[in-house]
Amino acid sequence: GKEPDLFTGLILNAKGLGFEPALAPSVVSESGEKLFDVSFVHQDVLAKSGVVAYADTLDKAQKDKRSGARPLVIRALRTISPASSDLVVPDKDVDKLKSLGGILAAGKVLVVID
């Protein structure tokens, strides 16, 4: 088989979507499968650094040590409802996102917002 991509973090690009920053945002696929929320993150990580971090540019998010040297960048499609903190990502990105297991548990997630 081919080598898995060794990503170091996840950046969700939510610019222009009217995303409302929250302490515990969630991510679902277009078909409604829950891919990330507070329950995915280790308790000790939550206490120290929270579920996600926010950045106002993709460049800042990519330079943030939370996302590491090779973050996976996924462009969110929309929020579930207006001014929501729940993001919908394309079904085509689901497998890549699921392969991040330990990275999600370590809270190495940034969201780029307006």
Residue, then its C-alpha position, 0 to 999 in steps of 0.5 A: g500500500k502507499e505510505p500514509d501522509l504523516f500530517t502534524g496537525l489539522i487546519l480548517n479554513a472557515k474564512g467567509l463562512g460566518f463561523e462563530p468561534a466557540l470553546a467546543p466547535s464540531v466538524v461533520s461531513e456533508s452526510g452528517e457524520k461527526l468527525f471532530d468535537v470535544s469528545f475526541v480530545h484527551q482530557d489533559v489536553l483540553a485542560k491545558s490548551g482547549v479543543v482548537a485554536y483560532a487564527d485570522t489568516l491561513d499563513k498564521a495557522q500554518k506557522d502556529k506550532r500547534s499545527g506543526a510542520r505539515p498540517l492537513v488543510i481542509r476548506a470547510l464548505r459551510t456552517i451547519s446553521p447561520a452563526s454556528s460553531d459547527l463546520v461541514v467539510p466535504d465528504k471527499d476529505v473525510d478519510k484524510l481527516k479520520s486518518l488523523g486520530g492521534i492528532l485530533a486527540a492531541g488537540k492539534v487543530l486550528v480554525v481560520i476565521d474572519 
